[in-house]
Structure formats: structure tokens, C-alpha cells
Amino acid sequence: MIIVQSPLRISFLGGGTDFADYYLQEGGAVLSTSIDKYIFVTIKRRFDALFRIGYTTTETAEVVDDIKHELIREALRMTGVQPGVEITTMGDIPSAGSGLGSSSTVTVGSLHAMYALQGDLPTADQLARGACQIEIGTLGKPIGVQDQYAAAFGGLRFYEFSTDGSVVSERVEIDRNTLLHLNESLLLFFTGLTRKAEGVLNEQRQNIQSRLGELNEIKAMAYTARDELRKGNIEALGDLLDRNWTLKKRLASNVSNPEIDAMYAAARGAGALGGKITGAGGGGFLLLFCPPDRRAAVRQALGGKQELPFALEPNGSKVIFDYRR
């Protein structure tokens, strides 16, 4: 049996510039971090010659083509794993509509587990590129490429997406005290709303050419945030997130709504310096940057919303159990 642990992520700045329609023309950049909430993928050999897949439902199939879970199906095709295996996925949070990159994390974790079962040691870059190929190339999902890299590499990182299609992943080095201060300044609240990201992302993708000005500014702020974090000036992140959220809401009509706007206004009124909806928007989790001495007031202001305690995670996808006979 193989068990792979792959982290979910929160994206700070640069979201939207990781669409190929944008970065192949302009070049993109994203600042994000993995968090200590995970998707676990297990895989083991079976006595019979069937595929058995367990997630929110359970399915069995004799051939890959009959598997309904499209991410696992395409990962099986890519890795060449043959029938006679059982695969399960489990998450720390409900994955649908979370905005924490769960679909890409499932894809990365599935690829990692399948390669490991065959004795292969894939690199983080191989896992990220494979997941991008499955989700965007094969399945045609209207998504960017940041989530796959965040799940594979992990840590607080800056990603640059070049016009030639290459991706550079760079760890943002900050000292321990700065890292602790950053962690203490971030809060996540569930909006109580879930949505299918495809609807938001399809419109955002269609609007890219008419929103180049906003996307260029969003990208520039990602570089600024990286540089300020390196200096230890984490408070700058609050203002940058606030400006970024204003721009992000212009990328598509359904990024926000009155309920989300009310939550954000309440948090800002209680002392949060900035924030954003994680992921595509329209629901999921609200990320807030809040001075530690204002956290209690912000929690009180959002008292009806469930908080998700979390910590920054330094590692990407990894095998945490490997027993093969």
C-alpha cells in the first residue's frame, strides 16, 4: 500500500495570470503557499483484475475507459497502471467549491501514488506538468496552472509563467520570526457558499483580452509582495491583498456577490487590512490578512461564519507510507 499526502493551497497574488491565454502573451506570476490541510490518496494491489475507486462514491471497472472519476482515470492512463488496484481519496475538508485547489491536489496526489506503486520517484516538476496535461490538455478544464505547482512543490513560493510555456518555481526565503508573524496574520473563514469554479473561470478566461490592464497590475503586485516578504515587511501584504481584491472583482461578474462583499466589509471594519476569496471566487473561503491584535475583533465580526484554523506547510506532495510486497 502507498499513501500520498498532498497539500491544499492559498494563493495570495497573481491569480488569473496563470492562464495560458494570458501568460503565453504577457508572462505571468503568482505568490502562493501550501497549507496544512491535505488530500490523501491511497493505492494498493488487489487479488482480482479490477479497478476499485473510492471517493464520495465507490466504483469498480474492468477497464480504464469505464472509470467515471475523470482525474483518476486520466492519471491511470498517464502512468500506465494496470487493472488490479484499489485507489481511495480522502480530504481534510469537503473538496467541492472550496477554492483551495483541491481538484489539482487530487490529480497531483493520484499521479504521485501511481508512480510510487511502480517504484518510480517523480520530481515535483514532473507531477505538476503531468497534472496540468491531464486537467487542461486532456480534460479541457478552463483553469490556470498555479494549483498543480503549489500541490507538487509546496511551501511559500513564487511562480513565474513564461511566454515560452516554461514555469520557474522559487521558494520565498524569509526568517522564522517573519514566517510565524505571517502565519499569525492570516485567517480563513468559510463563506457558506460553494460553486463550480468552471462557471467563474470560463467568464474570466473569455474576458482576458479586455482585462489586460487589470491582469498586468495584479501581476506587478505579485512581484511587489514577494519583494516585501523577503524584506520582512509582511504588513504590506494586507494593502496589496485589498487592492488585488478590487481588481479581481473586475475579471468576471460572479467573482463576488452581496454576501461576500458584506463579509469582507465587516472584516475590514473590525481591523482586517485586506483579503480575498480563495480560488476562482463566488464562494469557498475568505482569506484575510489581519494584525494579530485584531483577530479577536474580526472573529467576532464574522461570528456566524466557520473559521478554518491552518498553518503554512513547507512541503509539497510526498509519500508518507510505502509498504509493497
LINKA-V597913 format. One record per residue. RES is the residue in three letters. PHI is phi in whole degrees, -180 to 180 (* if undefined). OMEGA is omega in radians with two decimals (999 if undefined). Layout:
res->RES phi->PHI omega->OMEGA
res->RES phi->PHI omega->OMEGA
This chain:
res->MET phi->* omega->3.07
res->ILE phi->-117 omega->3.00
res->ILE phi->-123 omega->3.13
res->VAL phi->-115 omega->3.10
res->GLN phi->-111 omega->-3.13
res->SER phi->-125 omega->-3.02
res->PRO phi->-84 omega->2.91
res->LEU phi->-80 omega->-3.03
res->ARG phi->-142 omega->2.88
res->ILE phi->-121 omega->3.13
res->SER phi->-101 omega->-3.11
res->PHE phi->-86 omega->-3.03
res->LEU phi->-142 omega->3.09
res->GLY phi->104 omega->-3.14
res->GLY phi->-57 omega->-3.07
res->GLY phi->103 omega->3.10
res->THR phi->-85 omega->3.10
res->ASP phi->-96 omega->2.97
res->PHE phi->-77 omega->3.13
res->ALA phi->-58 omega->3.13
res->ASP phi->-59 omega->3.11
res->TYR phi->-93 omega->-2.94
res->TYR phi->-72 omega->3.07
res->LEU phi->-70 omega->3.10
res->GLN phi->-100 omega->-2.98
res->GLU phi->-115 omega->-2.96
res->GLY phi->82 omega->-3.08
res->GLY phi->-124 omega->3.12
res->ALA phi->-156 omega->-3.12
res->VAL phi->-138 omega->2.99
res->LEU phi->-108 omega->-3.11
res->SER phi->-150 omega->3.06
res->THR phi->-144 omega->2.97
res->SER phi->-81 omega->-3.13
res->ILE phi->-127 omega->-3.05
res->ASP phi->-85 omega->2.96
res->LYS phi->-125 omega->-2.86
res->TYR phi->-133 omega->2.85
res->ILE phi->-108 omega->3.10
res->PHE phi->-107 omega->3.08
res->VAL phi->-119 omega->3.07
res->THR phi->-113 omega->3.07
res->ILE phi->-146 omega->3.09
res->LYS phi->-149 omega->3.11
res->ARG phi->-74 omega->3.07
res->ARG phi->-116 omega->3.10
res->PHE phi->-73 omega->-3.11
res->ASP phi->-90 omega->-3.09
res->ALA phi->-104 omega->3.14
res->LEU phi->-121 omega->2.87
res->PHE phi->-94 omega->3.01
res->ARG phi->-124 omega->-3.06
res->ILE phi->-118 omega->3.13
res->GLY phi->-118 omega->3.04
res->TYR phi->-145 omega->3.06
res->THR phi->-72 omega->3.00
res->THR phi->-136 omega->3.12
res->THR phi->-126 omega->3.10
res->GLU phi->-135 omega->3.04
res->THR phi->-124 omega->-3.13
res->ALA phi->-153 omega->3.09
res->GLU phi->-88 omega->-3.13
res->VAL phi->-131 omega->-3.10
res->VAL phi->-58 omega->-3.07
res->ASP phi->-58 omega->-3.08
res->ASP phi->-89 omega->-3.14
res->ILE phi->-78 omega->-3.09
res->LYS phi->-83 omega->3.13
res->HIS phi->-71 omega->-2.93
res->GLU phi->-67 omega->-3.14
res->LEU phi->-69 omega->3.11
res->ILE phi->-69 omega->3.12
res->ARG phi->-57 omega->-3.10
res->GLU phi->-73 omega->3.05
res->ALA phi->-66 omega->3.07
res->LEU phi->-62 omega->3.11
res->ARG phi->-63 omega->-3.08
res->MET phi->-66 omega->-3.07
res->THR phi->-89 omega->3.12
res->GLY phi->77 omega->3.10
res->VAL phi->-66 omega->-3.06
res->GLN phi->-92 omega->3.09
res->PRO phi->-56 omega->-3.09
res->GLY phi->104 omega->3.12
res->VAL phi->-135 omega->3.05
res->GLU phi->-120 omega->-3.06
res->ILE phi->-128 omega->3.06
res->THR phi->-131 omega->3.02
res->THR phi->-125 omega->3.12
res->MET phi->-139 omega->-3.13
res->GLY phi->-124 omega->3.08
res->ASP phi->-73 omega->3.10
res->ILE phi->-136 omega->3.03
res->PRO phi->-59 omega->-2.96
res->SER phi->-82 omega->-3.01
res->ALA phi->-66 omega->3.02
res->GLY phi->71 omega->-3.08
res->SER phi->-76 omega->-3.06
res->GLY phi->78 omega->-3.11
res->LEU phi->-107 omega->3.05
res->GLY phi->80 omega->-2.98
res->SER phi->-65 omega->-3.12
res->SER phi->-62 omega->3.12
res->SER phi->-67 omega->3.11
res->THR phi->-67 omega->3.05
res->VAL phi->-61 omega->-3.12
res->THR phi->-65 omega->3.11
res->VAL phi->-61 omega->-3.12
res->GLY phi->-64 omega->3.12
res->SER phi->-65 omega->3.09
res->LEU phi->-59 omega->-3.11
res->HIS phi->-61 omega->-3.12
res->ALA phi->-65 omega->-3.10
res->MET phi->-69 omega->3.06
res->TYR phi->-63 omega->-3.11
res->ALA phi->-63 omega->3.13
res->LEU phi->-60 omega->-3.12
res->GLN phi->-94 omega->3.09
res->GLY phi->83 omega->3.14
res->ASP phi->-92 omega->3.13
res->LEU phi->-120 omega->-3.09
res->PRO phi->-71 omega->3.03
res->THR phi->-80 omega->3.09
res->ALA phi->-61 omega->3.13
res->ASP phi->-64 omega->3.11
res->GLN phi->-63 omega->3.12
res->LEU phi->-64 omega->-3.12
res->ALA phi->-65 omega->-3.13
res->ARG phi->-65 omega->3.10
res->GLY phi->-64 omega->3.13
res->ALA phi->-66 omega->3.08
res->CYS phi->-63 omega->3.14
res->GLN phi->-62 omega->3.14
res->ILE phi->-65 omega->-3.00
res->GLU phi->-74 omega->-3.05
res->ILE phi->-97 omega->-3.08
res->GLY phi->-72 omega->-3.06
res->THR phi->-84 omega->-3.05
res->LEU phi->-90 omega->3.05
res->GLY phi->67 omega->-3.13
res->LYS phi->-73 omega->-3.09
res->PRO phi->-83 omega->-3.04
res->ILE phi->-126 omega->3.04
res->GLY phi->-89 omega->-3.06
res->VAL phi->-114 omega->-3.08
res->GLN phi->-72 omega->-3.03
res->ASP phi->-64 omega->-3.13
res->GLN phi->-64 omega->3.14
res->TYR phi->-71 omega->3.13
res->ALA phi->-63 omega->3.14
res->ALA phi->-69 omega->-3.08
res->ALA phi->-77 omega->-3.04
res->PHE phi->-88 omega->-3.11
res->GLY phi->71 omega->3.10
res->GLY phi->84 omega->3.04
res->LEU phi->-83 omega->-2.97
res->ARG phi->-138 omega->3.05
res->PHE phi->-117 omega->-3.11
res->TYR phi->-113 omega->3.04
res->GLU phi->-114 omega->-3.12
res->PHE phi->-111 omega->-2.98
res->SER phi->-89 omega->3.14
res->THR phi->-67 omega->3.08
res->ASP phi->-90 omega->3.10
res->GLY phi->92 omega->-3.14
res->SER phi->-79 omega->-3.12
res->VAL phi->-128 omega->3.07
res->VAL phi->-111 omega->3.11
res->SER phi->-109 omega->-3.07
res->GLU phi->-130 omega->3.07
res->ARG phi->-70 omega->3.10
res->VAL phi->-88 omega->-3.06
res->GLU phi->-86 omega->3.03
res->ILE phi->-133 omega->-3.08
res->ASP phi->-74 omega->-3.01
res->ARG phi->-61 omega->-3.12
res->ASN phi->-64 omega->3.10
res->THR phi->-65 omega->3.13
res->LEU phi->-63 omega->3.11
res->LEU phi->-65 omega->3.12
res->HIS phi->-63 omega->3.10
res->LEU phi->-62 omega->-3.13
res->ASN phi->-61 omega->-3.12
res->GLU phi->-73 omega->-3.09
res->SER phi->-99 omega->-3.08
res->LEU phi->-112 omega->3.11
res->LEU phi->-131 omega->3.08
res->LEU phi->-125 omega->3.08
res->PHE phi->-127 omega->3.09
res->PHE phi->-77 omega->-3.10
res->THR phi->-72 omega->-3.03
res->GLY phi->85 omega->-3.12
res->LEU phi->-116 omega->2.99
res->THR phi->-122 omega->-3.12
res->ARG phi->-152 omega->3.00
res->LYS phi->-85 omega->-3.05
res->ALA phi->-61 omega->-3.05
res->GLU phi->-57 omega->-3.12
res->GLY phi->-63 omega->3.12
res->VAL phi->-67 omega->-3.04
res->LEU phi->-70 omega->3.10
res->ASN phi->-60 omega->3.13
res->GLU phi->-66 omega->3.14
res->GLN phi->-61 omega->-3.14
res->ARG phi->-65 omega->3.13
res->GLN phi->-66 omega->-3.09
res->ASN phi->-91 omega->-2.99
res->ILE phi->-55 omega->-3.07
res->GLN phi->-64 omega->3.14
res->SER phi->-86 omega->-3.13
res->ARG phi->-122 omega->-3.13
res->LEU phi->-61 omega->3.13
res->GLY phi->-62 omega->3.11
res->GLU phi->-64 omega->-3.11
res->LEU phi->-66 omega->3.10
res->ASN phi->-64 omega->3.12
res->GLU phi->-70 omega->3.09
res->ILE phi->-59 omega->3.12
res->LYS phi->-64 omega->-3.13
res->ALA phi->-60 omega->3.14
res->MET phi->-68 omega->3.07
res->ALA phi->-63 omega->3.09
res->TYR phi->-64 omega->3.13
res->THR phi->-61 omega->-3.13
res->ALA phi->-63 omega->3.10
res->ARG phi->-59 omega->-3.09
res->ASP phi->-66 omega->3.14
res->GLU phi->-68 omega->3.09
res->LEU phi->-63 omega->3.11
res->ARG phi->-61 omega->3.12
res->LYS phi->-80 omega->-3.09
res->GLY phi->87 omega->-3.12
res->ASN phi->-92 omega->-3.05
res->ILE phi->-75 omega->-3.14
res->GLU phi->-62 omega->3.12
res->ALA phi->-61 omega->-3.12
res->LEU phi->-64 omega->-3.13
res->GLY phi->-62 omega->3.14
res->ASP phi->-65 omega->3.14
res->LEU phi->-65 omega->3.10
res->LEU phi->-64 omega->3.14
res->ASP phi->-65 omega->3.12
res->ARG phi->-66 omega->3.13
res->ASN phi->-63 omega->-3.12
res->TRP phi->-64 omega->3.09
res->THR phi->-60 omega->-3.14
res->LEU phi->-71 omega->-3.10
res->LYS phi->-60 omega->-3.11
res->LYS phi->-67 omega->3.10
res->ARG phi->-86 omega->-3.04
res->LEU phi->-75 omega->3.13
res->ALA phi->-158 omega->-3.03
res->SER phi->-71 omega->-3.04
res->ASN phi->-110 omega->3.07
res->VAL phi->-66 omega->3.12
res->SER phi->-128 omega->3.10
res->ASN phi->-159 omega->-3.08
res->PRO phi->-57 omega->-3.13
res->GLU phi->-68 omega->3.10
res->ILE phi->-66 omega->3.12
res->ASP phi->-59 omega->3.13
res->ALA phi->-68 omega->3.08
res->MET phi->-60 omega->-3.10
res->TYR phi->-64 omega->3.13
res->ALA phi->-64 omega->3.12
res->ALA phi->-65 omega->3.13
res->ALA phi->-65 omega->3.13
res->ARG phi->-65 omega->3.12
res->GLY phi->-64 omega->-3.13
res->ALA phi->-91 omega->3.06
res->GLY phi->125 omega->3.06
res->ALA phi->-66 omega->-3.10
res->LEU phi->-87 omega->-3.12
res->GLY phi->-177 omega->3.13
res->GLY phi->172 omega->-3.13
res->LYS phi->-173 omega->2.93
res->ILE phi->-78 omega->3.10
res->THR phi->-72 omega->3.09
res->GLY phi->75 omega->-3.00
res->ALA phi->-67 omega->-3.07
res->GLY phi->112 omega->3.12
res->GLY phi->85 omega->-3.11
res->GLY phi->165 omega->-3.11
res->GLY phi->85 omega->-3.05
res->PHE phi->-110 omega->3.03
res->LEU phi->-99 omega->3.07
res->LEU phi->-92 omega->-3.14
res->LEU phi->-127 omega->2.97
res->PHE phi->-101 omega->-2.99
res->CYS phi->-140 omega->3.03
res->PRO phi->-54 omega->-3.08
res->PRO phi->-52 omega->-3.11
res->ASP phi->-77 omega->3.10
res->ARG phi->-110 omega->-3.08
res->ARG phi->-62 omega->-3.12
res->ALA phi->-62 omega->-3.14
res->ALA phi->-67 omega->3.13
res->VAL phi->-67 omega->3.10
res->ARG phi->-60 omega->3.12
res->GLN phi->-66 omega->-3.13
res->ALA phi->-65 omega->3.13
res->LEU phi->-110 omega->-3.01
res->GLY phi->-57 omega->-3.14
res->GLY phi->-86 omega->-3.09
res->LYS phi->-106 omega->-3.11
res->GLN phi->-77 omega->3.10
res->GLU phi->-90 omega->3.05
res->LEU phi->-110 omega->3.08
res->PRO phi->-63 omega->-3.13
res->PHE phi->-157 omega->3.03
res->ALA phi->-134 omega->3.10
res->LEU phi->-68 omega->-3.08
res->GLU phi->-111 omega->-3.08
res->PRO phi->-80 omega->-3.00
res->ASN phi->-111 omega->3.04
res->GLY phi->-96 omega->-3.11
res->SER phi->-58 omega->-3.12
res->LYS phi->-152 omega->3.05
res->VAL phi->-81 omega->-3.13
res->ILE phi->-108 omega->3.07
res->PHE phi->-152 omega->-3.10
res->ASP phi->-143 omega->3.09
res->TYR phi->-129 omega->-3.13
res->ARG phi->-123 omega->3.11
res->ARG phi->-114 omega->999
